[in-house]
Amino acid sequence: MQRKAICAFRAALIGFLTTVAPEWTDSPPLQGRALWSLAAVWSAGRIIGLFGWDDLGFLGAVADVAWLSVLLFYVLRLSW
């Protein structure tokens, strides 16, 4: 149950920041290929964790760090 809550929090974080950051900075929102790419990286980490593929555990960890890094870079880019 706790794992589901963490996954839901991560999805909510992506949705919240990609919606609110452009509103705060009065800039165009993330859309199209960039948004789909961010969602795909996030989904890759979730799918690897869901099926418990031990051989791909490192790839799942990289996907988790990657989507958070891209999201942080996006928000920081909008802030400056």
PyMOL Python script that loads the backbone (N, CA, C, O; Angstrom):
from pymol import cmd

cmd.read_pdbstr("""\
ATOM      1  N   MET A   1       0.817  -1.195   0.000  1.00  0.00           N
ATOM      2  CA  MET A   1       0.000   0.000   0.000  1.00  0.00           C
ATOM      3  C   MET A   1       0.860   1.258   0.000  1.00  0.00           C
ATOM      4  O   MET A   1       0.561   2.225  -0.700  1.00  0.00           O
ATOM      5  N   GLN A   2       1.925   1.238   0.786  1.00  0.00           N
ATOM      6  CA  GLN A   2       2.779   2.416   0.863  1.00  0.00           C
ATOM      7  C   GLN A   2       3.463   2.683  -0.480  1.00  0.00           C
ATOM      8  O   GLN A   2       3.648   3.838  -0.864  1.00  0.00           O
ATOM      9  N   ARG A   3       3.834   1.628  -1.187  1.00  0.00           N
ATOM     10  CA  ARG A   3       4.476   1.786  -2.494  1.00  0.00           C
ATOM     11  C   ARG A   3       3.530   2.447  -3.490  1.00  0.00           C
ATOM     12  O   ARG A   3       3.955   3.273  -4.297  1.00  0.00           O
ATOM     13  N   LYS A   4       2.254   2.088  -3.437  1.00  0.00           N
ATOM     14  CA  LYS A   4       1.277   2.706  -4.328  1.00  0.00           C
ATOM     15  C   LYS A   4       1.141   4.188  -4.036  1.00  0.00           C
ATOM     16  O   LYS A   4       0.993   4.994  -4.954  1.00  0.00           O
ATOM     17  N   ALA A   5       1.190   4.547  -2.771  1.00  0.00           N
ATOM     18  CA  ALA A   5       1.088   5.955  -2.398  1.00  0.00           C
ATOM     19  C   ALA A   5       2.292   6.739  -2.901  1.00  0.00           C
ATOM     20  O   ALA A   5       2.150   7.884  -3.332  1.00  0.00           O
ATOM     21  N   ILE A   6       3.462   6.139  -2.851  1.00  0.00           N
ATOM     22  CA  ILE A   6       4.666   6.814  -3.338  1.00  0.00           C
ATOM     23  C   ILE A   6       4.589   6.998  -4.849  1.00  0.00           C
ATOM     24  O   ILE A   6       4.951   8.059  -5.358  1.00  0.00           O
ATOM     25  N   CYS A   7       4.124   5.982  -5.575  1.00  0.00           N
ATOM     26  CA  CYS A   7       3.984   6.097  -7.025  1.00  0.00           C
ATOM     27  C   CYS A   7       2.958   7.162  -7.385  1.00  0.00           C
ATOM     28  O   CYS A   7       3.165   7.931  -8.323  1.00  0.00           O
ATOM     29  N   ALA A   8       1.870   7.212  -6.656  1.00  0.00           N
ATOM     30  CA  ALA A   8       0.850   8.221  -6.912  1.00  0.00           C
ATOM     31  C   ALA A   8       1.386   9.615  -6.620  1.00  0.00           C
ATOM     32  O   ALA A   8       1.060  10.565  -7.332  1.00  0.00           O
ATOM     33  N   PHE A   9       2.203   9.747  -5.583  1.00  0.00           N
ATOM     34  CA  PHE A   9       2.793  11.043  -5.264  1.00  0.00           C
ATOM     35  C   PHE A   9       3.706  11.509  -6.388  1.00  0.00           C
ATOM     36  O   PHE A   9       3.700  12.687  -6.745  1.00  0.00           O
ATOM     37  N   ARG A  10       4.489  10.597  -6.945  1.00  0.00           N
ATOM     38  CA  ARG A  10       5.392  10.958  -8.038  1.00  0.00           C
ATOM     39  C   ARG A  10       4.611  11.425  -9.262  1.00  0.00           C
ATOM     40  O   ARG A  10       4.984  12.412  -9.896  1.00  0.00           O
ATOM     41  N   ALA A  11       3.544  10.731  -9.594  1.00  0.00           N
ATOM     42  CA  ALA A  11       2.722  11.129 -10.736  1.00  0.00           C
ATOM     43  C   ALA A  11       2.072  12.483 -10.481  1.00  0.00           C
ATOM     44  O   ALA A  11       1.991  13.318 -11.382  1.00  0.00           O
ATOM     45  N   ALA A  12       1.613  12.697  -9.263  1.00  0.00           N
ATOM     46  CA  ALA A  12       1.016  13.985  -8.914  1.00  0.00           C
ATOM     47  C   ALA A  12       2.051  15.102  -8.984  1.00  0.00           C
ATOM     48  O   ALA A  12       1.727  16.220  -9.386  1.00  0.00           O
ATOM     49  N   LEU A  13       3.281  14.813  -8.600  1.00  0.00           N
ATOM     50  CA  LEU A  13       4.350  15.808  -8.661  1.00  0.00           C
ATOM     51  C   LEU A  13       4.616  16.229 -10.104  1.00  0.00           C
ATOM     52  O   LEU A  13       4.768  17.417 -10.388  1.00  0.00           O
ATOM     53  N   ILE A  14       4.673  15.260 -11.011  1.00  0.00           N
ATOM     54  CA  ILE A  14       4.866  15.587 -12.426  1.00  0.00           C
ATOM     55  C   ILE A  14       3.713  16.452 -12.926  1.00  0.00           C
ATOM     56  O   ILE A  14       3.937  17.490 -13.549  1.00  0.00           O
ATOM     57  N   GLY A  15       2.495  16.031 -12.657  1.00  0.00           N
ATOM     58  CA  GLY A  15       1.332  16.777 -13.126  1.00  0.00           C
ATOM     59  C   GLY A  15       1.256  18.173 -12.544  1.00  0.00           C
ATOM     60  O   GLY A  15       0.964  19.134 -13.256  1.00  0.00           O
ATOM     61  N   PHE A  16       1.518  18.287 -11.261  1.00  0.00           N
ATOM     62  CA  PHE A  16       1.440  19.587 -10.598  1.00  0.00           C
ATOM     63  C   PHE A  16       2.502  20.544 -11.132  1.00  0.00           C
ATOM     64  O   PHE A  16       2.191  21.676 -11.502  1.00  0.00           O
ATOM     65  N   LEU A  17       3.746  20.093 -11.172  1.00  0.00           N
ATOM     66  CA  LEU A  17       4.823  20.998 -11.580  1.00  0.00           C
ATOM     67  C   LEU A  17       4.776  21.352 -13.061  1.00  0.00           C
ATOM     68  O   LEU A  17       5.114  22.477 -13.431  1.00  0.00           O
ATOM     69  N   THR A  18       4.369  20.426 -13.910  1.00  0.00           N
ATOM     70  CA  THR A  18       4.286  20.757 -15.333  1.00  0.00           C
ATOM     71  C   THR A  18       3.084  21.642 -15.642  1.00  0.00           C
ATOM     72  O   THR A  18       3.024  22.246 -16.713  1.00  0.00           O
ATOM     73  N   THR A  19       2.136  21.727 -14.729  1.00  0.00           N
ATOM     74  CA  THR A  19       0.985  22.603 -14.919  1.00  0.00           C
ATOM     75  C   THR A  19       1.194  23.958 -14.258  1.00  0.00           C
ATOM     76  O   THR A  19       0.899  24.993 -14.856  1.00  0.00           O
ATOM     77  N   VAL A  20       1.696  23.958 -13.041  1.00  0.00           N
ATOM     78  CA  VAL A  20       1.785  25.188 -12.256  1.00  0.00           C
ATOM     79  C   VAL A  20       2.991  26.047 -12.625  1.00  0.00           C
ATOM     80  O   VAL A  20       2.883  27.273 -12.666  1.00  0.00           O
ATOM     81  N   ALA A  21       4.131  25.429 -12.891  1.00  0.00           N
ATOM     82  CA  ALA A  21       5.342  26.206 -13.183  1.00  0.00           C
ATOM     83  C   ALA A  21       5.155  27.157 -14.373  1.00  0.00           C
ATOM     84  O   ALA A  21       5.565  28.313 -14.277  1.00  0.00           O
ATOM     85  N   PRO A  22       4.561  26.726 -15.478  1.00  0.00           N
ATOM     86  CA  PRO A  22       4.335  27.679 -16.572  1.00  0.00           C
ATOM     87  C   PRO A  22       3.352  28.795 -16.196  1.00  0.00           C
ATOM     88  O   PRO A  22       3.482  29.922 -16.673  1.00  0.00           O
ATOM     89  N   GLU A  23       2.383  28.484 -15.353  1.00  0.00           N
ATOM     90  CA  GLU A  23       1.440  29.511 -14.914  1.00  0.00           C
ATOM     91  C   GLU A  23       2.132  30.569 -14.064  1.00  0.00           C
ATOM     92  O   GLU A  23       1.884  31.763 -14.232  1.00  0.00           O
ATOM     93  N   TRP A  24       2.988  30.141 -13.164  1.00  0.00           N
ATOM     94  CA  TRP A  24       3.697  31.076 -12.289  1.00  0.00           C
ATOM     95  C   TRP A  24       4.653  31.960 -13.073  1.00  0.00           C
ATOM     96  O   TRP A  24       4.817  33.139 -12.757  1.00  0.00           O
ATOM     97  N   THR A  25       5.281  31.396 -14.091  1.00  0.00           N
ATOM     98  CA  THR A  25       6.297  32.135 -14.843  1.00  0.00           C
ATOM     99  C   THR A  25       5.754  32.743 -16.130  1.00  0.00           C
ATOM    100  O   THR A  25       6.500  33.394 -16.862  1.00  0.00           O
ATOM    101  N   ASP A  26       4.494  32.549 -16.413  1.00  0.00           N
ATOM    102  CA  ASP A  26       3.845  33.061 -17.619  1.00  0.00           C
ATOM    103  C   ASP A  26       4.613  32.645 -18.883  1.00  0.00           C
ATOM    104  O   ASP A  26       4.959  33.476 -19.724  1.00  0.00           O
ATOM    105  N   SER A  27       4.863  31.356 -18.987  1.00  0.00           N
ATOM    106  CA  SER A  27       5.562  30.797 -20.143  1.00  0.00           C
ATOM    107  C   SER A  27       4.751  29.618 -20.678  1.00  0.00           C
ATOM    108  O   SER A  27       3.854  29.127 -19.992  1.00  0.00           O
ATOM    109  N   PRO A  28       5.050  29.158 -21.890  1.00  0.00           N
ATOM    110  CA  PRO A  28       4.272  28.046 -22.450  1.00  0.00           C
ATOM    111  C   PRO A  28       4.501  26.748 -21.672  1.00  0.00           C
ATOM    112  O   PRO A  28       5.612  26.490 -21.206  1.00  0.00           O
ATOM    113  N   PRO A  29       3.467  25.944 -21.533  1.00  0.00           N
ATOM    114  CA  PRO A  29       3.606  24.692 -20.776  1.00  0.00           C
ATOM    115  C   PRO A  29       4.370  23.629 -21.560  1.00  0.00           C
ATOM    116  O   PRO A  29       4.511  23.706 -22.781  1.00  0.00           O
ATOM    117  N   LEU A  30       4.848  22.653 -20.833  1.00  0.00           N
ATOM    118  CA  LEU A  30       5.510  21.502 -21.440  1.00  0.00           C
ATOM    119  C   LEU A  30       4.440  20.682 -22.152  1.00  0.00           C
ATOM    120  O   LEU A  30       3.434  20.308 -21.548  1.00  0.00           O
ATOM    121  N   GLN A  31       4.655  20.407 -23.427  1.00  0.00           N
ATOM    122  CA  GLN A  31       3.653  19.659 -24.181  1.00  0.00           C
ATOM    123  C   GLN A  31       4.309  18.903 -25.320  1.00  0.00           C
ATOM    124  O   GLN A  31       5.492  19.083 -25.606  1.00  0.00           O
ATOM    125  N   GLY A  32       3.539  18.070 -25.953  1.00  0.00           N
ATOM    126  CA  GLY A  32       4.029  17.328 -27.109  1.00  0.00           C
ATOM    127  C   GLY A  32       5.054  16.267 -26.759  1.00  0.00           C
ATOM    128  O   GLY A  32       4.915  15.545 -25.772  1.00  0.00           O
ATOM    129  N   ARG A  33       6.087  16.186 -27.587  1.00  0.00           N
ATOM    130  CA  ARG A  33       7.098  15.143 -27.460  1.00  0.00           C
ATOM    131  C   ARG A  33       7.829  15.217 -26.118  1.00  0.00           C
ATOM    132  O   ARG A  33       8.128  14.181 -25.524  1.00  0.00           O
ATOM    133  N   ALA A  34       8.117  16.410 -25.640  1.00  0.00           N
ATOM    134  CA  ALA A  34       8.842  16.557 -24.369  1.00  0.00           C
ATOM    135  C   ALA A  34       8.028  15.994 -23.204  1.00  0.00           C
ATOM    136  O   ALA A  34       8.572  15.310 -22.337  1.00  0.00           O
ATOM    137  N   LEU A  35       6.744  16.278 -23.184  1.00  0.00           N
ATOM    138  CA  LEU A  35       5.887  15.771 -22.113  1.00  0.00           C
ATOM    139  C   LEU A  35       5.740  14.255 -22.197  1.00  0.00           C
ATOM    140  O   LEU A  35       5.775  13.565 -21.178  1.00  0.00           O
ATOM    141  N   TRP A  36       5.577  13.743 -23.411  1.00  0.00           N
ATOM    142  CA  TRP A  36       5.461  12.295 -23.589  1.00  0.00           C
ATOM    143  C   TRP A  36       6.754  11.582 -23.213  1.00  0.00           C
ATOM    144  O   TRP A  36       6.721  10.477 -22.672  1.00  0.00           O
ATOM    145  N   SER A  37       7.887  12.208 -23.496  1.00  0.00           N
ATOM    146  CA  SER A  37       9.177  11.614 -23.126  1.00  0.00           C
ATOM    147  C   SER A  37       9.329  11.538 -21.616  1.00  0.00           C
ATOM    148  O   SER A  37       9.793  10.531 -21.082  1.00  0.00           O
ATOM    149  N   LEU A  38       8.940  12.601 -20.934  1.00  0.00           N
ATOM    150  CA  LEU A  38       8.997  12.606 -19.473  1.00  0.00           C
ATOM    151  C   LEU A  38       8.090  11.519 -18.899  1.00  0.00           C
ATOM    152  O   LEU A  38       8.477  10.811 -17.970  1.00  0.00           O
ATOM    153  N   ALA A  39       6.893  11.390 -19.448  1.00  0.00           N
ATOM    154  CA  ALA A  39       5.966  10.359 -18.985  1.00  0.00           C
ATOM    155  C   ALA A  39       6.495   8.954 -19.290  1.00  0.00           C
ATOM    156  O   ALA A  39       6.293   8.032 -18.499  1.00  0.00           O
ATOM    157  N   ALA A  40       7.164   8.790 -20.420  1.00  0.00           N
ATOM    158  CA  ALA A  40       7.712   7.477 -20.780  1.00  0.00           C
ATOM    159  C   ALA A  40       8.838   7.063 -19.845  1.00  0.00           C
ATOM    160  O   ALA A  40       8.926   5.898 -19.455  1.00  0.00           O
ATOM    161  N   VAL A  41       9.701   8.009 -19.483  1.00  0.00           N
ATOM    162  CA  VAL A  41      10.791   7.690 -18.553  1.00  0.00           C
ATOM    163  C   VAL A  41      10.221   7.326 -17.189  1.00  0.00           C
ATOM    164  O   VAL A  41      10.675   6.375 -16.554  1.00  0.00           O
ATOM    165  N   TRP A  42       9.225   8.087 -16.741  1.00  0.00           N
ATOM    166  CA  TRP A  42       8.587   7.784 -15.459  1.00  0.00           C
ATOM    167  C   TRP A  42       7.928   6.401 -15.523  1.00  0.00           C
ATOM    168  O   TRP A  42       8.051   5.611 -14.587  1.00  0.00           O
ATOM    169  N   SER A  43       7.234   6.110 -16.620  1.00  0.00           N
ATOM    170  CA  SER A  43       6.549   4.824 -16.773  1.00  0.00           C
ATOM    171  C   SER A  43       7.527   3.656 -16.829  1.00  0.00           C
ATOM    172  O   SER A  43       7.231   2.576 -16.319  1.00  0.00           O
ATOM    173  N   ALA A  44       8.677   3.861 -17.439  1.00  0.00           N
ATOM    174  CA  ALA A  44       9.675   2.787 -17.518  1.00  0.00           C
ATOM    175  C   ALA A  44      10.104   2.354 -16.124  1.00  0.00           C
ATOM    176  O   ALA A  44      10.206   1.160 -15.844  1.00  0.00           O
ATOM    177  N   GLY A  45      10.352   3.309 -15.262  1.00  0.00           N
ATOM    178  CA  GLY A  45      10.717   2.975 -13.885  1.00  0.00           C
ATOM    179  C   GLY A  45       9.612   2.240 -13.155  1.00  0.00           C
ATOM    180  O   GLY A  45       9.881   1.326 -12.375  1.00  0.00           O
ATOM    181  N   ARG A  46       8.364   2.631 -13.401  1.00  0.00           N
ATOM    182  CA  ARG A  46       7.230   1.981 -12.747  1.00  0.00           C
ATOM    183  C   ARG A  46       7.049   0.560 -13.263  1.00  0.00           C
ATOM    184  O   ARG A  46       6.790  -0.350 -12.476  1.00  0.00           O
ATOM    185  N   ILE A  47       7.180   0.353 -14.572  1.00  0.00           N
ATOM    186  CA  ILE A  47       6.974  -0.978 -15.148  1.00  0.00           C
ATOM    187  C   ILE A  47       8.051  -1.945 -14.674  1.00  0.00           C
ATOM    188  O   ILE A  47       7.756  -3.092 -14.338  1.00  0.00           O
ATOM    189  N   ILE A  48       9.289  -1.488 -14.645  1.00  0.00           N
ATOM    190  CA  ILE A  48      10.378  -2.346 -14.159  1.00  0.00           C
ATOM    191  C   ILE A  48      10.137  -2.730 -12.704  1.00  0.00           C
ATOM    192  O   ILE A  48      10.337  -3.884 -12.325  1.00  0.00           O
ATOM    193  N   GLY A  49       9.713  -1.778 -11.897  1.00  0.00           N
ATOM    194  CA  GLY A  49       9.427  -2.073 -10.491  1.00  0.00           C
ATOM    195  C   GLY A  49       8.208  -2.957 -10.315  1.00  0.00           C
ATOM    196  O   GLY A  49       8.169  -3.794  -9.414  1.00  0.00           O
ATOM    197  N   LEU A  50       7.205  -2.775 -11.176  1.00  0.00           N
ATOM    198  CA  LEU A  50       5.973  -3.555 -11.077  1.00  0.00           C
ATOM    199  C   LEU A  50       6.230  -5.038 -11.319  1.00  0.00           C
ATOM    200  O   LEU A  50       5.724  -5.890 -10.588  1.00  0.00           O
ATOM    201  N   PHE A  51       7.009  -5.337 -12.336  1.00  0.00           N
ATOM    202  CA  PHE A  51       7.284  -6.732 -12.659  1.00  0.00           C
ATOM    203  C   PHE A  51       8.444  -7.310 -11.867  1.00  0.00           C
ATOM    204  O   PHE A  51       8.665  -8.521 -11.887  1.00  0.00           O
ATOM    205  N   GLY A  52       9.181  -6.466 -11.174  1.00  0.00           N
ATOM    206  CA  GLY A  52      10.264  -6.945 -10.323  1.00  0.00           C
ATOM    207  C   GLY A  52      11.402  -7.593 -11.077  1.00  0.00           C
ATOM    208  O   GLY A  52      11.977  -8.581 -10.620  1.00  0.00           O
ATOM    209  N   TRP A  53      11.730  -7.039 -12.232  1.00  0.00           N
ATOM    210  CA  TRP A  53      12.827  -7.574 -13.023  1.00  0.00           C
ATOM    211  C   TRP A  53      14.141  -7.210 -12.352  1.00  0.00           C
ATOM    212  O   TRP A  53      14.599  -6.071 -12.441  1.00  0.00           O
ATOM    213  N   ASP A  54      14.741  -8.180 -11.683  1.00  0.00           N
ATOM    214  CA  ASP A  54      15.978  -7.928 -10.945  1.00  0.00           C
ATOM    215  C   ASP A  54      17.129  -7.525 -11.860  1.00  0.00           C
ATOM    216  O   ASP A  54      17.964  -6.701 -11.490  1.00  0.00           O
ATOM    217  N   ASP A  55      17.169  -8.100 -13.039  1.00  0.00           N
ATOM    218  CA  ASP A  55      18.251  -7.775 -13.971  1.00  0.00           C
ATOM    219  C   ASP A  55      18.187  -6.323 -14.441  1.00  0.00           C
ATOM    220  O   ASP A  55      19.206  -5.745 -14.820  1.00  0.00           O
ATOM    221  N   LEU A  56      17.007  -5.741 -14.418  1.00  0.00           N
ATOM    222  CA  LEU A  56      16.831  -4.370 -14.888  1.00  0.00           C
ATOM    223  C   LEU A  56      16.673  -3.376 -13.736  1.00  0.00           C
ATOM    224  O   LEU A  56      16.256  -2.239 -13.952  1.00  0.00           O
ATOM    225  N   GLY A  57      16.998  -3.793 -12.537  1.00  0.00           N
ATOM    226  CA  GLY A  57      16.854  -2.919 -11.372  1.00  0.00           C
ATOM    227  C   GLY A  57      17.646  -1.635 -11.492  1.00  0.00           C
ATOM    228  O   GLY A  57      17.171  -0.565 -11.113  1.00  0.00           O
ATOM    229  N   PHE A  58      18.865  -1.742 -12.024  1.00  0.00           N
ATOM    230  CA  PHE A  58      19.692  -0.549 -12.202  1.00  0.00           C
ATOM    231  C   PHE A  58      19.051   0.398 -13.206  1.00  0.00           C
ATOM    232  O   PHE A  58      19.074   1.614 -13.012  1.00  0.00           O
ATOM    233  N   LEU A  59      18.479  -0.145 -14.277  1.00  0.00           N
ATOM    234  CA  LEU A  59      17.813   0.684 -15.277  1.00  0.00           C
ATOM    235  C   LEU A  59      16.594   1.389 -14.677  1.00  0.00           C
ATOM    236  O   LEU A  59      16.319   2.543 -15.006  1.00  0.00           O
ATOM    237  N   GLY A  60      15.867   0.699 -13.799  1.00  0.00           N
ATOM    238  CA  GLY A  60      14.742   1.323 -13.117  1.00  0.00           C
ATOM    239  C   GLY A  60      15.183   2.471 -12.227  1.00  0.00           C
ATOM    240  O   GLY A  60      14.521   3.507 -12.164  1.00  0.00           O
ATOM    241  N   ALA A  61      16.307   2.282 -11.537  1.00  0.00           N
ATOM    242  CA  ALA A  61      16.841   3.350 -10.688  1.00  0.00           C
ATOM    243  C   ALA A  61      17.280   4.542 -11.529  1.00  0.00           C
ATOM    244  O   ALA A  61      17.061   5.692 -11.149  1.00  0.00           O
ATOM    245  N   VAL A  62      17.898   4.265 -12.670  1.00  0.00           N
ATOM    246  CA  VAL A  62      18.314   5.342 -13.572  1.00  0.00           C
ATOM    247  C   VAL A  62      17.091   6.089 -14.094  1.00  0.00           C
ATOM    248  O   VAL A  62      17.117   7.316 -14.195  1.00  0.00           O
ATOM    249  N   ALA A  63      16.024   5.369 -14.426  1.00  0.00           N
ATOM    250  CA  ALA A  63      14.800   6.010 -14.904  1.00  0.00           C
ATOM    251  C   ALA A  63      14.195   6.896 -13.819  1.00  0.00           C
ATOM    252  O   ALA A  63      13.713   7.990 -14.113  1.00  0.00           O
ATOM    253  N   ASP A  64      14.214   6.438 -12.571  1.00  0.00           N
ATOM    254  CA  ASP A  64      13.683   7.247 -11.474  1.00  0.00           C
ATOM    255  C   ASP A  64      14.473   8.533 -11.285  1.00  0.00           C
ATOM    256  O   ASP A  64      13.894   9.602 -11.090  1.00  0.00           O
ATOM    257  N   VAL A  65      15.779   8.429 -11.343  1.00  0.00           N
ATOM    258  CA  VAL A  65      16.620   9.626 -11.188  1.00  0.00           C
ATOM    259  C   VAL A  65      16.486  10.528 -12.412  1.00  0.00           C
ATOM    260  O   VAL A  65      16.512  11.752 -12.286  1.00  0.00           O
ATOM    261  N   ALA A  66      16.345   9.934 -13.588  1.00  0.00           N
ATOM    262  CA  ALA A  66      16.274  10.712 -14.824  1.00  0.00           C
ATOM    263  C   ALA A  66      15.027  11.581 -14.880  1.00  0.00           C
ATOM    264  O   ALA A  66      15.126  12.765 -15.202  1.00  0.00           O
ATOM    265  N   TRP A  67      13.854  11.027 -14.576  1.00  0.00           N
ATOM    266  CA  TRP A  67      12.651  11.847 -14.699  1.00  0.00           C
ATOM    267  C   TRP A  67      12.642  12.963 -13.666  1.00  0.00           C
ATOM    268  O   TRP A  67      12.164  14.065 -13.939  1.00  0.00           O
ATOM    269  N   LEU A  68      13.169  12.679 -12.479  1.00  0.00           N
ATOM    270  CA  LEU A  68      13.225  13.723 -11.461  1.00  0.00           C
ATOM    271  C   LEU A  68      14.224  14.810 -11.853  1.00  0.00           C
ATOM    272  O   LEU A  68      13.977  15.992 -11.616  1.00  0.00           O
ATOM    273  N   SER A  69      15.335  14.423 -12.443  1.00  0.00           N
ATOM    274  CA  SER A  69      16.338  15.398 -12.892  1.00  0.00           C
ATOM    275  C   SER A  69      15.799  16.263 -14.026  1.00  0.00           C
ATOM    276  O   SER A  69      16.000  17.477 -14.036  1.00  0.00           O
ATOM    277  N   VAL A  70      15.120  15.642 -14.972  1.00  0.00           N
ATOM    278  CA  VAL A  70      14.540  16.397 -16.087  1.00  0.00           C
ATOM    279  C   VAL A  70      13.472  17.354 -15.581  1.00  0.00           C
ATOM    280  O   VAL A  70      13.402  18.497 -16.031  1.00  0.00           O
ATOM    281  N   LEU A  71      12.650  16.904 -14.662  1.00  0.00           N
ATOM    282  CA  LEU A  71      11.614  17.764 -14.101  1.00  0.00           C
ATOM    283  C   LEU A  71      12.230  18.935 -13.343  1.00  0.00           C
ATOM    284  O   LEU A  71      11.764  20.067 -13.472  1.00  0.00           O
ATOM    285  N   LEU A  72      13.265  18.678 -12.561  1.00  0.00           N
ATOM    286  CA  LEU A  72      13.953  19.740 -11.830  1.00  0.00           C
ATOM    287  C   LEU A  72      14.589  20.736 -12.796  1.00  0.00           C
ATOM    288  O   LEU A  72      14.487  21.945 -12.591  1.00  0.00           O
ATOM    289  N   PHE A  73      15.242  20.242 -13.843  1.00  0.00           N
ATOM    290  CA  PHE A  73      15.845  21.116 -14.848  1.00  0.00           C
ATOM    291  C   PHE A  73      14.784  21.976 -15.524  1.00  0.00           C
ATOM    292  O   PHE A  73      15.009  23.164 -15.753  1.00  0.00           O
ATOM    293  N   TYR A  74      13.636  21.396 -15.846  1.00  0.00           N
ATOM    294  CA  TYR A  74      12.542  22.128 -16.489  1.00  0.00           C
ATOM    295  C   TYR A  74      12.038  23.256 -15.595  1.00  0.00           C
ATOM    296  O   TYR A  74      11.855  24.381 -16.059  1.00  0.00           O
ATOM    297  N   VAL A  75      11.815  22.965 -14.332  1.00  0.00           N
ATOM    298  CA  VAL A  75      11.307  23.986 -13.411  1.00  0.00           C
ATOM    299  C   VAL A  75      12.355  25.079 -13.189  1.00  0.00           C
ATOM    300  O   VAL A  75      12.017  26.262 -13.150  1.00  0.00           O
ATOM    301  N   LEU A  76      13.614  24.693 -13.044  1.00  0.00           N
ATOM    302  CA  LEU A  76      14.669  25.697 -12.864  1.00  0.00           C
ATOM    303  C   LEU A  76      14.843  26.559 -14.109  1.00  0.00           C
ATOM    304  O   LEU A  76      15.102  27.758 -14.004  1.00  0.00           O
ATOM    305  N   ARG A  77      14.704  25.962 -15.274  1.00  0.00           N
ATOM    306  CA  ARG A  77      14.812  26.731 -16.521  1.00  0.00           C
ATOM    307  C   ARG A  77      13.690  27.759 -16.623  1.00  0.00           C
ATOM    308  O   ARG A  77      13.909  28.877 -17.090  1.00  0.00           O
ATOM    309  N   LEU A  78      12.506  27.385 -16.193  1.00  0.00           N
ATOM    310  CA  LEU A  78      11.392  28.330 -16.214  1.00  0.00           C
ATOM    311  C   LEU A  78      11.554  29.426 -15.167  1.00  0.00           C
ATOM    312  O   LEU A  78      11.081  30.548 -15.353  1.00  0.00           O
ATOM    313  N   SER A  79      12.215  29.099 -14.084  1.00  0.00           N
ATOM    314  CA  SER A  79      12.356  30.063 -12.994  1.00  0.00           C
ATOM    315  C   SER A  79      13.318  31.192 -13.334  1.00  0.00           C
ATOM    316  O   SER A  79      13.178  32.303 -12.824  1.00  0.00           O
ATOM    317  N   TRP A  80      14.306  30.912 -14.203  1.00  0.00           N
ATOM    318  CA  TRP A  80      15.284  31.953 -14.525  1.00  0.00           C
ATOM    319  C   TRP A  80      14.980  32.578 -15.807  1.00  0.00           C
ATOM    320  O   TRP A  80      15.699  33.479 -16.241  1.00  0.00           O
TER     321      TRP A  80
END
""", "prot")
cmd.dss("prot")
cmd.show_as("cartoon", "prot")
cmd.util.cbc("prot")
cmd.orient("prot")
